[in-house]
């Protein structure tokens, strides 16, 4: 986890991020179907870069790298019924 600098209130260093990571990990542990990139129409989301950032954050939440990649690829295909 990134260390919080004195007086830094950015979201990347907040306890809110830690809480969101705990929720994501709990959903993963409960076998919930997780997806990557579901907010693509957002004008502030840069395709590609944002996906890599989301995969990195999944891994930082405690999800194994293999499963983070699976969430970003296979799960989307399976849930949209593409083969």
C-alpha positions in Angstrom: 0.0 0.0 0.0 1.2 3.5 -0.8 2.3 5.5 2.3 0.4 8.6 3.1 2.4 11.8 3.1 1.8 14.3 5.9 -1.2 16.4 4.9 -1.9 14.5 1.7 -5.7 14.1 1.2 -5.6 12.5 -2.3 -7.9 9.5 -2.8 -5.0 7.2 -3.6 -3.8 7.6 0.0 -7.1 7.7 1.8 -8.6 5.1 4.1 -11.6 5.2 1.7 -9.4 3.4 -0.8 -8.5 0.8 1.8 -12.2 0.2 2.6 -13.0 -0.1 -1.2 -10.2 -2.6 -1.5 -11.5 -4.6 1.4 -15.0 -4.7 -0.2 -13.6 -5.9 -3.5 -11.6 -8.6 -1.8 -14.7 -9.7 0.2 -16.7 -9.9 -3.0 -13.9 -11.9 -4.6 -13.8 -14.2 -1.6 -17.6 -14.7 -1.8 -17.2 -15.8 -5.5 -19.0 -12.7 -6.8 -18.7 -12.1 -10.6 -16.4 -9.1 -10.9 -15.6 -7.2 -14.1 -13.1 -4.7 -15.3 -13.9 -1.6 -17.3 -17.6 -1.3 -16.6 -17.4 2.5 -16.5 -16.0 2.9 -20.0 -18.4 5.7 -21.2 -16.9 7.9 -18.5 -15.1 10.8 -20.3 -12.3 10.7 -17.7 -11.5 7.0 -18.3 -8.7 6.4 -20.8 -9.1 3.1 -22.5 -6.2 0.8 -22.0 -4.5 2.8 -19.3 -7.6 2.7 -17.0 -7.9 -1.0 -17.5 -4.3 -1.6 -16.5 -4.8 0.6 -13.5 -7.9 -1.3 -12.5 -6.1 -4.6 -12.8 -3.3 -3.3 -10.6 -5.8 -2.2 -8.0 -7.5 -5.6 -8.0 -4.1 -7.1 -7.3 -3.4 -4.6 -4.6 -6.7 -5.6 -3.0 -5.3 -9.0 -2.4 -6.6 -10.8 -5.5 -4.0 -13.1 -7.1 -2.6 -11.7 -10.4 -4.0 -14.7 -12.4 -7.5 -14.1 -11.1 -7.2 -10.3 -11.7 -6.4 -11.1 -15.4 -9.3 -13.6 -15.5 -11.6 -10.9 -14.1 -10.4 -8.5 -16.9 -10.8 -11.0 -19.7 -12.8 -14.2 -19.2 -15.4 -12.9 -16.8 -16.5 -10.2 -19.3 -16.7 -12.8 -22.1 -18.6 -15.2 -19.9 -21.1 -12.7 -18.6 -21.9 -11.2 -22.0 -22.1 -14.8 -23.4 -19.4 -14.3 -26.0 -17.4 -17.3 -26.9 
